[in-house]
Amino acid sequence: MAFVAQIKIPATYMRGGTSKGVFFSLQDLPEAAQLPGAARDALLLRVIGSPDPYDKQIDGMGGATSSTSKTVILSKSIKPDHDVDYLFGQVSIDKPFVDWSGNCGNLSAAVGSFAISSGLVEAARLPQNGVAVVRIWQANIGKTIIAHVPMTNGAVQETGDFELDGVTFPAAEVQLEFMDPAAEEEGGGGSMFPTGNLVDDLEVPGVGTFKATLINAGIPTIFINARDIGYTGTELQADINGDPKALAMFETIRAHGALRMGLIQDLDEAAKRQHTPKVAFVAPPADYQASSGKTVKAGDVDLLVRALSMGKLHHAMMGTAAVAIGTAAAIPGTLVNLAAGGGERSAVRFGHPSGTLRVGAEAVQDNGEWSVTKAIMSRSARVLMEGWVRVPGDAF
């Protein structure tokens, strides 16, 4: 019996923020995968090593967590005043699908670096030394991201002394500006708050009815109070990810929140839309020990936030969820704002399982409607490996 040989595809394995992913230039993909559809999805699934019933992704580039089961496709932008088009695919670990419904804020930090190194940014716009401003069109959600990428001797500077909780080693700081982060394409007719309320009573059959802030900013997110579901906000991954009943509860909350936000029309659709919305729970400041072993003091943070991604508690914080946190914190009356002490604020530092993170947001109110012009946070990025990935030639 003859077997099909493997093919080689140029790729770069990168860390961005607290995530890792396989980056591709669109033009380097096989012709069948250069357009959206079944062939592209099948290719990316095989690259990452999914679906894997063992939940290990041994036969692929994935790391068996939502933070490491990611793919990125970049191309020179066709959008005026932008440098690069950025498409993100969240690959399911145990199921045969790729979720294209949202962005990855962490990997956004690596997009500018890859774009510069791959020649997707015009050389005339790049300083020999200084900070390059890369204008990114986030194609999943139709939003602009501005990345400030440090340059040294005409090349991207990746090393530095910027420390990010959840990342072991320091690196160069990359500042990201998420412009007009409230979603327009999602439910609610373009409203940041799809129900029209800062706080809703969310009824979840079999779980209960509790207060929730449902927001479209950065990524659609459902915020609830930790105490309402029996938590303190100091939990680490082991406290939740090893509890099947807790995970089932959060998925039920997520499905009903998605329905309330207008993101799905039927509860069954939630199973095919795992990347969005996110579920997060918030609490006032408290002392706790982060996963690294260091102590986070109540006085070090404005509030505590824990968030779930792809059905599991995240080891740190998704970048897009951080945008949602910063946005909600800037708007008086949301659960996030109230957990942080209430009032007006332009920035917030929150505690997550790996430590702390600061995010800023500029919120304005006009005729009773809230809008956010941009959210700002710092991440870092680094190339881990570059060359080719190999997949069987009949994998897509």
Protein Blocks (a to p, Z undefined) as FASTA:
>chain_A
ZZddddddddddddehjbccddddfklpcfklmpgcjklmmmmmmmnopacfkonomnbc
behiaklmccddddddfbehiabdcddddddfkbccddfkbccfklmmmmmmmmmmnopa
cfklpcfbdcdddddddfknopacddddddeehiacfbdcbdcehiabacdddddddehk
bcfklghihpablnopabdcdddehibccddddddehiacddddfklnopahlacfklmm
mmmklmmmmmmmmmmmmmmnopafbfklmmmmmkbccddddddddddddfkopacdfklp
mbdcdddeehiacfbbcfklmmmmmmmmmpghiaklmmnngajdfbdcdddfklccdddd
ddddeehiacdfbdcdddddddfbgcdddddfklZZ
